[in-house]
Amino acid sequence: MRAFDELLRESSNAHGHHCAGQVLGVRMAMVGCREVGIDEPKGCKKLIVYAEMDRCATDAVQAVTGCSLGKRTLKFLDYGKMAVTFLNTETGKASRVLARDDARSLVGRYAPDVTNPREAQKQAYAVMPEDALFSIKPVSVDIAEQDMPGFRGARVYCANCGEGINLRREVRLGGRTLCVPCARGGGPHPKGSGSSKLESVPNIVLIVGYKKVGKTTLIEKLIPELSSRGYRVGTIKHHHSDFPAEIDTAGTDTWRHRQAGAWGVALATPNDFALFRNSERSPSLDQLASALGEIDIVLVEGFHEEPRAKIEVLPDATKEPLCKTDRHLLAFVSPHPPEAPVPTFAPNSIKPLADLIEHKILARS
């Protein structure tokens, strides 16, 4: 393997700066490769590394070994530990290199004249003996076929969110094929552990068209049909004027709360709840859909300019469709089929239309 100083320069350049994590990661990579019998890791197709932290040292390991997520030779285990396991797939030999917690207390011994703590760490970690810096242990790694570089597996689709799943990461639950986040009760979006947590947004279909063409009637028919198939259906109505006062009736307790200046008011009964909230600007469609809670699909009346899956209701053949050239258009509902590259359903053809929604949006064939 090349010299430590050369590898450290390359790693720091790739990482963007020289830090103690770079020193630690370069030495971890050098030790790990040596332990599994790989002299020059770059270009080597038999090395896989498992990093247990997303810190500077991981960038150093990647720079030295050439392993990466894209090549499927770098595996990230979100354990929060300063440790990396190195596997030689040809021999099966594996070694786990763990940075010792007590190494930091030895920094003064190996960089006694350096007053800056960060600079002292960089200098000390560069010269500290391996047994003082690391715990090095042989381990056994049983790598699954689908985790090997170059694996090609069938692509399947989540029955809940409809997104494609590769590399056998699907989960079978209750007879359904689900992606990992949906199987855990969330949705297709990542869920963080802190304040940056993202809320799951349910599937959304826009029911669009001119005024008085039957959008509400279509939604009234789709709700029981989709509900009978086991889906939890929510709806959103786009109202063009100010919030109608009659929804929160004058004189009721909640109305009095709002009149007194409450920014938000919730009304709860044993079986339902309603939320009234002031807003300086109109919330996004995703925010509205997420507020509905555990819903499988939201039928939205209006919002035809949103880049979403949509079904347009047409009254007759005399008016030009609103969304004829919209690439998100799924279908027309009309007694008079227009010339279009999408199917047209009669106003009472609810079951075939629900089939289309299941196939295109809910990914159930």
Secondary structure by P-SEA (a helix, b strand, c coil): cccaaaaaaaaaaaaccccaaaaaaaaaaaaaaaaaccccccccccbbbbbccccaaaaaaaaaaccccccccbbbccccccbbbbbcccccbbbbbbccccccccccccccccccaaaaaaaaaaccccccccbbbbbbbbcccccccbbbbbbbbbccccccccccccccccccccccccccccccbbbbccccbbbbbcbbbbbcccccccaaaaaaaaaaaaaaaccbbbbbbbbcccccccccccccaaaaaaaacccbbbbbcccbbbbbbbbcccccaaaaaaacccccbbbbcccccccccbbbbbcccccccccccccccccccccccccccbbbbcccaaaaaaaaaaacccccc
